[in-house]
Amino acid sequence: MLVSLNWLKNYVDFGSLAPEQLGELITKSGIEVDGIEYIINEKSENIVVGYVKECEQHPNADKLKLCQVDVGDEILQIICGAANVAQGQKVVVAKPGAVLPGNFKIKKVKLRGIESNGMICSLQELSVGERFINPSFAEGIVVLPEDSVVGESVDALLNLDDAVLEFDLTPNRADALSMLGVAYEVAAIVDEKINLPEPKINTIDESVADYVKVSVEDQELCPYYGAFIIKDVQIKPAPLWMQNYLLAAGIRPINNVVDITNYILLEYGQPLHAFDYDLLDSKEILVRRANEKEEIVTLDDQTRVLSEEHLLITNGDKGVAIAGVMGGANTEVNDETRTILLEAAYFDSQTVRKAVKDTGLRSEASTRFEKGVDPNQVREAGLRACELLEKYADGKVVEGIAEFDQLDRSEKTIQMNSQEVNKRLGTEISNEEIEEILTKLRFTFERNADDFTVSIPTRRGDITIFEDMLEEVARIYGYDLLPYTLPANASKPGGLTKQQQLKRDVKNYMQSVGLSEAITYSLTDEERVRELISPDLSNNLQPVKLAMPMSEDHQYLRLSLLPELLNRLTYNVARKQADIALYEVGSIFLSDEEKVTKQPKEQLRLSGAITGTWVDHKWQQEVKPVDFYVVKGIVEELFRYLNMDVTFKQAVVKDMHPGRCATVHADGKQIGYLGQVHPNITKRQDLKETYVFDVNMEYILQTERPELTYEVVPKYPSILRDIAFVVDEKVMAGDIEEEIERIGAPLVKHVEAFDVYRGDNVGDNEKSIAYNVHYQDPEKTLTDEEVDASFKAIVEAVSEKFGAYVRS
């Protein structure tokens, strides 16, 4: 909603408050002001209305005119190059001494040998914003209305001193979609009176019943329909002040009739529609449901096919408007229109919303019907439009209103207790202060001790329960005046649960090792929904399809986070970002039903996807692409960071490289997997080698971790021994490592494989694995004999269990 402050001043006096100050007060009261826009960026002085008394050709220039311009206190000779300047016009004149935007000083000059005193201006030269320029003033100089007063400043005439507030309204505040609704709000904030329009109409001695009869078939969809008849209208431009207000509100002026209906739309928040009565070709207005596949050509010259869910305004036979959405082209007001049938109606919001969705015809009018209009202002808005049509279109209003009226205009009442208000807000607002707040809001009420019975005006359809009234009291009292104390019953401040803290720790770890968090869609397509599913999940999983998917790419609830993470890698690589490392903590949706009858189970997963270069130190000439061991190291260190024990086992997993994949195990259960994505998938995704991991995050959150324990730093030296075993190709390095630790305990503190060799002096189906064995005793210095004995036991055990021998 765009609110012109000059327009707003017609209803409420907010004094000398600057636009920024008023915007801040409105924002603090609950309606956010998104921005402030000024009609002109730089204000100029000495810009007045001038009258062109004479306009002759410049004797020394074909494209210049020599004008004698009356500016009230003197007559100025001005040379003008605008093509549309002519004798008898009222124009905008910058007198000598004026300073136009850009520090352009107006002074006496000579143009082609003839003196020029001042400048006849266009709106662009006054730095008027593009969207505020009236279409009739877009080219050349501004030609003002004939009733403009010579010598007066043009600021008020052209609305140059205006500022426009942009409201970011929440859906419930439909009342603020009108200038009067905003006026009620501002009047409550600044505690001033509100001046409402009081329509006064002079009717002619003819009855509306002789012109039209109104009937409605479905009163639930249209509980009120009023038709006014205005004769002898003259189609011409609306008054300049009205055009200026419409432009400030973002609506382009068209002609006086259309502009008046738009003006009422913005003033009252009540949409109206004007039909050319002579084109109606009937003395009946029938509001009914459209027939199935019934067609109507709307004002945009498009043929719309309707259904029985749409409401149609007809002349008893043919459709002339889609109720609350758009009029028909067959009754459009045009330059030849002389008699108008003016519609003021109340339409069901859901029916209008359905029509908007089906036709795509969203407008200012439909938006207001969708959110709900004030039932007590429907007829009033029609009367106000008749007043303006009489005044600015020379219309003659026929006596009476042809109407169907089953509209509920009753006000809701809400019980409110001041003690409960203070209990909820933590305040000590007195009953007298609450009375003052209700008075500011223009709510009528009755008070009995601490109990208030409040009647809610129909313009405030958003207020239906006590909590709504609580909000009204709080915002007018002042959110910034609410105390900063905790509620009386609060025993301690809030904090994170263990699970929340653990989840945060996992994210911190991932970011610390170089991965960036991604948040991807929970929906995927049919092709990818079964891809990259972790082997620890059931084989009987059935993807859950949405009943009404947004698109083919988002039909199914995901069974894995990885397909969408791969899509994010593809997106970034396509934009020349080759080295990408992403992780996500999110839910997958598990169901074993082919036809879903119950909610799928959600399981939280931690997944990551990495491609490109992992280390790139150009100065040291060190470049390392991501590989299996990088991803394994990330997952391994994660569990070490969480103080949890896991093991890794080589595995063949669907959609993964058959030789570069491992599953993750903890407490004898499989909880995830990691490895290289199958080359067929990365080729399809336009990716190079890509590595992923996927872990059951719920297992991590639910597992009780052992508490951290601390050991005294040993005072005695350690001993390192290296050993290389030649084993069969199928033997796992990790199995040998476990055996070394078992046999060497408690002296062996750490074992690490640091080399794998295949080649000369090793059999074709064999490999040599070298280990670094770390010995230490915290109580004494180890002797060579103790280490040799342990070392010999290790060699014998490994040789016997794995058929290994020591490589010399």
N, C-alpha and C positions, 0 to 999 in steps of 0.2 A: 504494500500500500504506500503510495506517494502522497505526502501531505503538504500542500502549499500553506505556508504560514500566513500569507496575506489573506488567503481564503478563510483560514481558521479564525482570523481576527474578527470576522463578521459575526461569529457566534460566541466567542469568549475572549476577554481581555486578559492577556498574560503579561501585560505591562512592558517593561523595558528589557525583559529577559532576552539575551542573545540566543540565536538558534542553537548554539552549542550548549548553553545552559539549560534551555528547555529540553533538548534531546537527552541530556544527562538525567534530568528529573524524570522524564518518561521512562527511560531505561531502568532507573532505580525502582520505578513503580511496577515493573513487570513486563512491559512491552519494549522489546529491544529495538533501538534505533541503529540501523546498519550504517547509515551515512547521511551526510548533509551536502546538498548540491545547491549552488547559487546560480541564479539566472545569468548574471554577468560575473566574470572573474575579477574585473577591476572597475570600481565605480568612477564615473566621470562627472564633472561639474559643468554648469553652463550649457546643458543640452536641453533645448526647449522646442515647443511647437512653433513652426513657422508657416506663413501663408505665401505661396508663390503668386505675387501680383502680376509679374511679367516674366515671360520666358522667350528669349530670342536666340537665334543662332549666333555663336561666337564669330566675329568677323574674320578671325585669323585661324580658325580650326574647325574642321568639318564635324568632329565628334564631340565638341564641347558646346554647352548652352550657357548663355548669359542671363542670369535670373535676378530679379528684384524681389527680395523676400522680407515680408513684414514679420518681425519677431516680438511685437508688442510695444516695446519702448523705442524702437528704431527700425529703419528699413536698411537691410544689408544687400550689397551687390555681391552675389556669389556665383562663381563659375562651377558648373556641374557637368560631369561626364556620363551620368547615368542615362540610359536610353529611354527610361520611363518617366523622366521628369517632364512636367507640363504646367502650363498656367492654370491657376485655380485650385491647385492641390494644397492640402495640409501635409507638411513634411517635418522630419526631424532635423533640427539645425544645431550644429556645434558652433557657438558664437566665438569670436576672437577671445583668446585667453583660456579656452577650454583645453583640457589635456586628455586625449583619448588613450585607451589602453596601449601599452608599449611605449609610453612616454612620448606620444605623438602630440606636439603642441600646435594648436590652431592659432594662426596669426595672419596678419595681412600679407598677401603675396601678390605677385604679378604672374599671370598665366598668359603666355603669348601676347604680352604687351598690355594686358588689361588687368586692373586691380580686382582681387577677390578677397572678400572679408567674411571668412567663415567657411562652413562645409555642410552640405546636405548629406545626411548619413544613411547607410544601410545598417541592418542589425548586426551583420558580421563585423562592421567597423566599430561597433560598440562592444564587441567581444561577447555577444549573447551566445550561450551554448547552443550547439547545433540542434539538439532535440527540442529546444524551446523556441525555435524560429517558426513563426506562423507560415504555412505554405504560401499564403498570398504575399508574404514579404520576402520570400526566398530569393527572388531575383531583383536586382536593382535597389533603388532607395525605398524607404518605407513611406507608403501613401496612407495617411491617417484618416479616420472617419471625419466627415464634414462637421460634426458637432464638437470636435476638439477645440479647446480654448487656446488661441494664439498667445504665445509668450509664457505659457505654463510649462513647468518641468514635465518631461515625458516619462519620468520614472514610474509614477503611478499608472499612467495611461497604458504603458507597455509592460507593466508588472516587472520592471527591471530591478526593483528593490526587494524582490521576493527571495526566499530560500525554501528548499524542499527537503523535508525529512523523509527518509526511506525506512518504513517499519518492516521488521521481520516478524510477522505475526504467527503465533501458534494456531493450529487448526480450530481450537475452541473459541478464539476471540473474533468471531464473525462480526460482533458489534463494532469493532475498530476498522471494518472495511467501508465505513462511511464517514464523511466529515462530521456529521452530528454525533456519531459514536465517539470519534476522537475528541470532539468538543466536550462531551460528558466527562471523558477521561481527564483531559487537561484541566477542566474546571474543578474537578475533585482534587487534582494535584496542587493547583495554585490557589484553591479556595476562593474562586470567583463565581459570579453569576453566569448563567448560560442564556444566550438570546436565541430562541428557536424561531424559525419562520412561522408566520401565521397567514396562510393563504387566504386571499380575498378575491372573489371572482364575481364578475358582472355577467350574468347569464341572459340569454335572449329568451323571448316568450315562445319557446318551442319545447316540446317534450322529447326526451331521448327515446321514449317508448315508440315514437313514430319512426325512429331510425333503425333501432336494433333491439333484438331480444336475445338474452343470454341463457343458455342451459348447459348443464354439466352432467355427464353420464356417471362418472365415478368421483364422488365427492371426497373420498380419501386421498385421491391423487391431486385434486384441485378443489379445496374447500372454499376458496374465494376466487371469483373472477368479476372484475368491474370493467365496464366499457364506457368511455366518455366520448362525446361527439363534439368536435370543434370545426366550425365552418369558416369559409372565406379566408383561409390562411394564405399568406404570401411567403413563398420559399425564397429566402435570401440569406446572406451571412448572419450568424449570430452576433450579438454585441461583442465588441472587442474584449471587454473584461471577462466575459464568459469563455471566449476562445483562449485567453491567456490562462485562466484557471484550468481548463481542460488540458492544455499543453503541459502545464506544470505537473498534472496528474498522469501524464503519459498517454493522453488520448488525442488523436488528430481531429481538428475541427472539420466538419463537412458542410452542413447547412443548419439553419436555425432550429428546424424541427428535430433533426437527429441530435444536434448538440444539446438541446434542452433535455431530451430523454437521457443522454449520457450524463448531463449535469445532475439530474435527479438521482441517477444511479449512484453517483459518487456522493451526493449530499445526504441522501436518506439510506443508501445501501439497498434500495429497492429497484430492481430492473423494471423498465417499462418498454412497451413496443408500440410504435405508431404504424397503423395500416392506412393505405389510401382507400378511403371508404368507397369511392366510386369504382375502384378496381375489385372491391370485395364482391360486387355483383350479388348481394344478398342482404337481407335485413335480419340475418340470424348469425349468432356465434354459437357453435356447438363444440364443447370440449369433450373429446372421447379418446379411447385407446385407438391406436392405429390398427388397421387391418394387416394381416400377415402379408408381407412383401408389397405393401402400399408404398407408392413413390411420391416424393415431393422435391421440387427444385428450390433450393435455398438461395439466400441472397448472394452467395458466392458463385451462383450459376452452376452448382454441382447437383446432380440427381442423387438423392438419398433414398435408400431402400429401408423401410421401417418394419417393425414387428409389433406384436400385441403388447410388448413390454414398454413401448414408447407412447407418450401422451401427445396428441395432435390437436391443434386449434384449427377448426374448419369453419367454412361458411354455411354449414349444414350439409354439405356434400363433399367438396374438395378441401384438401389441407391447405392452410395459408400460413402455418408456422409450426415448428417443433417446439412444444411448450418448454419455456425456460432456456432454450438453446439458441435458436436462430429463426428469423422470419422467412417467409417464402418470397421468391422473386416475383410472383404474380400479383402481390399487393404492395410492392415496394414504393415508398414515398419518392417522388421525382419532382422535377421543376414544374410540372403541370398540375401537381396535386393541389386541390382546393379544400377538400373536406377530409378530416382525419378521424379515424376511430382509434382512440388511445386505450391500450390495454394496461391494467394494473391488476396483477394476479398473485396468488400464493400457490406454488407448485410443490409437490412432494419432493424432498431432496434426493431420495434414493432413485426415483424415477428419472429425475434430471441427470443424476450421475450416470445412470445406465445409458441414457441417450448420448451423453458426452463421450462415454467410453466406446460406444458402438459407432458413432459418426466421426469422432476425432475433432468435434467442434467445440473446443473449450474457449470460453470468452469471459469477460468481466462479469457479464450477467449470470452465466451458468455457474461461475465460481460462487457467487453470492447465494443463488438458490441451493446449491449443494451444501453450503455451510449453514444455511438457515437464515431467513429474513425475519424482521420484526412484524408479527401479525397486526400490531396496532398502528403500523406506519404504511400499510399497503394503500388504503384509500387516501390517506393524507398525502402520500407521494403523488398520487394521480391528480389530486386537487392542486398541489403546488405546480405540477407541470402545466395544468390548464391555465393557471395564473400567468406563467411565463409565456405560454403560447399566445395568450390574449395580448400580452404586453409587447412581445418581441416578434410575433408572427402575424400580428393584426387579426388574430382569430376571434371568432364569436362562439362562446361556449353555450351549448344547448343545455337547458335546464334538466337536472337529474342525472342519475347513474343507472345504467342497465347492469344489474349485478346478480350473481348467485352467491349467497353468503351462508355458509355453515362453518365459518372459521371460529376456532376457540381462541378468544383473546384474554382468557383469565390469567391472573398472575399466580405463580406458585408461592407458597409460604414456607419458610424454614425457621425452625426453632434453634435459638442460639443462647448459650449460657456463658456469661462473662468469666466465671471461674474456670470453666472448661477451656475457654479461649486462652486464658493466662497459663493454665497448666500445660497446654500444648505448645505455646510459644515461649514459655519460660519468662513471661513478662508480668508486669503489674499495671496493666491498662485499666483505668477506672471506667465505670459505667458511663460517666459523662463523656469521656473520650471516645468510647464506642459510639455513643449517640452522635457525637460530632462527625465521626467517620462515616456513619450511615447517612447523615445529612449531606455531607460532601458528595457522596455517591448518588444522591437523589433516590435513595431507597426509603419507602415508607415503612414504619415499624411501630410496634406497641411494646412497652416495657413494663414488666412486673418484677420489681426487685432486680435480681441478677438475670432474669430470663427475658429474652427478646424474641418477639415474633416478627420476622422480617418478610415483607412482601417484595418479591423479586420482579422488577420491570421486565416486560416481555422482550425488550431489546437485549437483555442479558440471558440468552438461552444457555450459556455455559454454566450457570449457577443452579445446581439442583440438590446439593446435599450440604450438610454442616461444614465439611472440610472445604468446600468452595467458598463459603462465607468466611471461614477462618483465613483463607488466603487473601480475601478482599480486605479484611481488617489489618492483616500483617503488612500488605504492600502499601496501603495508604498511611498506616502508622509509620512505616519506614523500615525496610529490611535492615538498613544500617543501624537502626536503633535497637534491634533485637540483641539481647545479652549474649556474650560469648561463653557462658558457663555451660557445663554439661547438664543434662536433665538430672533432677534431684535423686532419682533412683539408680543412677549410673554408678556402679562400684569401682570401675576401672576403665581406663581408656581402651580403645580398640587396638587390635594388632593382627598380625598374620597367624593363621593356623600353621601347624607343622607342615601340612601338605602344601599350603601356599608358599611357605618359605623355601621348601625343598624345590618346588617348581621354579621359583625365582633363582635359586642357586644353580639349577641346571641351565637356565637361560644365561646366567652370568658366565658360567663356564664355557658355554658354546661361543659366546661373543668374545671371550678372552682368548680362545684358540684360533680366532679368525673367521668365524662363520657369522653371517648376517641373518637376522630373523625375517622370515617370510610368513605372510598370512594369505593362504590361497583359498579358492572356492571349495566348499564342502560338496559341491556337485561336479560330476564329470560326465563324459559321453559313453555311449555303448561300447565303443572300441577299446577304451582304456579302463573301464570300470573293473575288469578282472586282472589287470596287469599289476605286477610287482607286489602281490599280496604276500605277507609274511608267512613262512611255513609253520609258525607256531599257532596260526589260526585254524579253525575247523575247515575241513575240505568240503563241507556241505553248505558253505555260505552262499546266500542268494542276494544279488544286488537289489536294492529297494528303488523302484522307479517312481518318480513323482507323478501324481495324477494330472497336474497342469504345469509341465516344465516351461521355463522361460525361453529356452532354445534347445536345439538338438545337442549342443555342447554341454548342456547342464540338465541332463535327464535323470541321472542316478545319484543317490547318496554314495559317497566314496567308501571303498574298502581298503584304501591305502592312501597315504599322503603323497607318495612318491610321484605318481603320474603328473599331478599339477605342479610339483616342484620341478620336474623335468621341463614342463611347459615354460616355467619362469626362467630356467636356464636358456632355453631356446630363444625366448623373448630378448634376453640380455645379450646373448651372443650375436643375434641378428643386428644389434645396435652397437657392434664393435667392442663389446665388453667380454673378452675371451676368458678371463680368470674369475670364475664365480663360485662362491661357497655359501650355500643357504641351509638353514635348518628351520623346522617348524614343530611346534607343539600344538597338536590339534586332535580332534575326535574323528574316529571312523565309525561306521554304522553297520552293525552286525545283525543278520537275520538269516534263519534257515528255512523261512517260509517262501514258497514260490509265489503265493498270493498273500500279501501281507495283511494280517488281521490285527496285529498289535504293534506297538511302537518298537522299532529296532533298538537293540542295546548299543549304547555308546561306549567306546573304549578309547582312552587317551593314549596317543602314540607320540614318540619323539623320532623324527626322521630328518635326514640330511642328504644333500646332493651336492657334489663338488666336481668341477671340470676345469681343465686348463692347467696353469702353472701354480704350484703350491709355494715354491721359494724362487725368488728372482732377485738376486743380489748382483747387479750388473758390475758394480765396482770390483767385487771379488770374483767376478766371472763364474758365479754359481747359479745355475738354473736347474730346478728340480720340478718335473711335472708331478701332478697328483698320481698316486698309485694305491694299490691295495693296502700297503703298510701305513700310509698316511691315515686312511679311514680307520683301520684297525687301531692305530695308536690313539686317535681321537676318542673312540669308544672305550678302549682299555683305560685311558687316563680318566675318563668320565667316572667310571665305576671306582677307580682308585680314589678319585676326588670325593666320591660319595661314601667311601669306606665300605664297599661291597665287593664280594668275591664273584668273579665270573670266569668262565672258560670259553674258548673258541674251538669249534670243530669244523674241519673242511666239509663242505656239502655241495650238492648240486641242487640248485633252486631254480624254479621256473622263471624265465625272463632275465636270468643272470648269466654271466660268463661261466661256463661249466668248470673252469680251472681256477677261478679267482673269486671264490665265494666261501663264506664261513657263517655258521650259525652261532648265536650267542646263548650260553646256558648259565643258569644260576639255580642253586638248590636242586639240581637234577632236572630242572624244567627248561625248555627252550623258550626264550623271551624275545628273540629277534634275530636279525641277520645283517650281514654287510658284504660288500664286494663290488665288483664291476658290473655295470648294466650290460646286458647282452648287446653285441655290436649291431644286430638287426634293429633294435629299438633306438640306439643312439644315431644310427644312419637315418632312420625315419625322422628323428627329431633334429637333424642337422647339427649334431654334436660330435665332438671328439670323444676320446675315452672319458667315461663318466663313472664316478664311484658314489655309492649310496650306502646309507645305513638306516635301519628301522628297528626301534626298540619299544617294547611294551612299557609305556610310561606309568601305567597304573600299578604295575608290579613294583616299580621303583618307589612310588608314593606310598604303597601299602606295606612294603617290607620294613620290618623293624631293623634299623641299622645298629650294629654294635657301636658302643660309645668309643670315642677316641681314647687311646691309652698312650702314655708317654714312657719311653725307656731312657735310662741314664746314658749319656754319650759314653761309649766304651773308652777306657783309659789305655787299653792295650792294643798293640798294632794288629792289623789284619794281614792275611796271606792270600795272594792270588795265584791260581793255577789254571793253565789253559790245557784243554784236551780236545782231540778231534777223533770222532768215531766214524768209521766207514760202515754204513748200513744199507739195507735194501731200499730202493727208491720209494717204496710204499710206506716206510716207517715215518711217523710224524715227529718233527723236532720237539714239539711240546710234550709228547709222551716220554721222550728220553729226559727232558728237563724235569718232569715230575719225579721220575725214578731217581735222578741224581739228588734232588732235594730230599726225597724219602730216605735214601740210604745214608746221605751225608749228615742228616739231622743229628744233634742240634748244632754241630759246628759250622755246617754250610748255611750261610745266611742269605746268599743270593746266587742264582744261576742265570746266565744270559747267553743265548746263541748269538754268535757274532759273525759266522761265515758259513756258507754252503758252497761246496766245490764239486764239480763234475768235470772229468777230463782225464788226462794222463795219470797213470798209476791207480786209477779207480775203475772198477768194472762198468760194463755198459748199463747195467740195471742197478747201479749203486750210486751213492752220493756220500760225501764227507761233510759232517756237521761239526763245527768247532764251537766249544763252549768256554766261557770264562766262569770259573768257580771261585766264589768269595768265601774264605774261611775267617772266623773270628770267635773268640771266647771272651765274654765280658768280665770274667773273673781273673784271667791270667793271660800270660803270653804263651801262645801255642808253640810247641816244639816241632821240629821237622818230622820226628818219629810219629807224632799224633796225626799230622797232616798226611804223611805217607800211608799210614794205615787206613785212614778214611778214603784216601784217593784210590788205594788198591781195591777196597771193598766196592767202591763205585764202579770201577772198570770191570770187575768180575760180575757184578749184578747186571750191568747194561749189556755186557757181552752175552750173558746167559739168556736174558729175557728177549733181546732184540736180534740176536745172532750177529752182533757187532764185533769189530776189532778196532784196535787203536791204530790210527794212521801215523806212521813215523815220519 
